[in-house]
Amino acid sequence: MPREVAGPRWKGPTVRDIAEVAGVGPATVDRVLNDRPGVRERTRRRVRAALDKLAAERQDGEQRLDIRLFCDSGESFNEVLAAAEAEINRSVSGAVVTGHYVPTSRLDPDAFARKLMEDGLRSDGVVLVAREHPAINRAVRRLRSEEVPVACLTTDLPNSRRSVYVGNDQHAAGSVAAQLIGRGLPPDRCRIMIVMSTSFRCQQEREMGFRRVLRAEYPHLRIEERVISDDQPETTFDQLSRYFDASGVPAAIYNLGGANRGVALALERSGRAGDAIFVGHELTPRSRQLLESGTMDYVISHDIEAELATAARWIRESRSGRWTEPPPSQILIHTRYNCGL
C-alpha cells in the first residue's frame, strides 16, 4: 500500500493516482511500493518521484498550477523537450506542464503567437522557446500586461518584456565552440563553416561568442561560409553537399542550430567526415549516435530537464510573490566517451 505522510486529516494518494502520474500500470506501482522484484530501477525511480510529488501536494494543500509550454524548434530538440515535460509532470510538485511543439521549418509565427496568447491567458504561467518575431513579442507583452508570468527557455526574448530567462549563457557557449575548434586545428588549416537557422537569439549570441574568440585568440582562422538552414536534415544535406562539391570540405564546421544529422550526412557523402572537426549543440538521441560513430566531435549541451523544472518552479514561486533571477545553467561538453543519455 502507498506510504502516508503523518497528519490528522491527510490520506495518501491511491495506487491509481500514482500510476497515472508515473505513466505506468497500477500493478507496477504496487510492486514498487511493496518492494517486489521485476521492476527496472528507472521505473522504480519514476514511481517514487510520482509518489513524492502527490504527497507534497496533498500535505501542503497545494493547488497544481496549469503551465503551458510553447516550443518552436527542430524536431530532435522538440522530442527531447517533450520527454523533459513528461518527467517534470511526474516529479515536480505543484505544476502540470502542457506542451505545444512546432518544428521550425513549419512554423507560422502569427498562428503560433495567437495560440500562445489565447492559451497563455487561460494558464497560470508560460514557458517559451521561440524565435525573435514581432508577433511573438507582442503576444508575450500581452501576457505580461495580464500578469501572466513568462519564462523564456534556452533562447531569450528580452524585447518581449518576458519575466525571466532560464538557460545557458549562449555567448559563452559559442566561445566554448571556438576554443574547441581553435585548439583542434593546425595553423595551416583555417577554413571554417558556420551553419545556422532562423532568427533565434541563442544562435545569434553563440555566433557573437564564437567570432569574438576567433578574432582574439585564433586570428589565422577565418569563417569562409555562413549557411542558413531551416533545421531540416534533408535541406541541410542538400545545401552542404552542393557546397562541398564546389568548394571542398572545410577544416571545421560549427552548427549553431539544429539538423546535425543533415550536416553529418553531407560529410559522409563527401568521404571526408574524418577530416573536419564538427561541433554542434543539443545532446539528443540523434546527436549521440553521431558522436558515437565519430562523425561529430563535440556536442555543446545543457540539462534541459533541470532547466524546465527550474522554469516551472520559478513560475510557481512568482505566483507567490517571490522573484529570484535563476543563474545561468551549466554548459556541458559531450564527446563519444561521455555522451550517455
Salt bridges, closest charged atoms under 4 A:
ASP17 OD2 - ARG58 NH2 2.77
ASP30 OD2 - ARG36 NH1 2.52
ASP35 OD1 - ARG44 NH1 3.89
GLU41 OE2 - ARG48 NH1 3.52
ASP52 OD1 - ARG3 NH2 3.21
GLU57 OE2 - LYS53 NZ 3.61
GLU57 OE1 - ARG64 NE 2.82
GLU62 OE2 - ARG316 NE 3.87
ASP66 OD1 - ARG68 NE 2.90
ASP72 OD2 - ARG131 NE 2.78
GLU75 OE2 - ARG106 NH1 3.66
GLU79 OE1 - ARG286 NH1 3.23
GLU87 OE1 - ARG90 NH2 2.85
ASP119 OD2 - ARG68 NH1 3.84
ASP119 OD2 - LYS115 NZ 2.77
ASP119 OD1 - ARG122 NH2 2.79
GLU132 OE2 - ARG201 NH1 3.24
GLU146 OE2 - ARG142 NE 3.67
ASP156 OD1 - ARG162 NE 2.80
GLU205 OE2 - ARG201 NE 3.21
GLU207 OE2 - ARG211 NE 2.95
GLU207 OE2 - ARG226 NE 2.81
GLU224 OE1 - ARG191 NE 2.64
GLU224 OE2 - ARG222 NH2 3.50
ASP245 OD2 - ARG269 NH2 3.02
ASP275 OD2 - ARG272 NE 2.39
GLU282 OE2 - ARG206 NH2 3.59
GLU282 OE1 - HIS302 NE2 2.88
GLU292 OE2 - ARG288 NE 3.23
GLU307 OE1 - HIS302 ND1 2.82
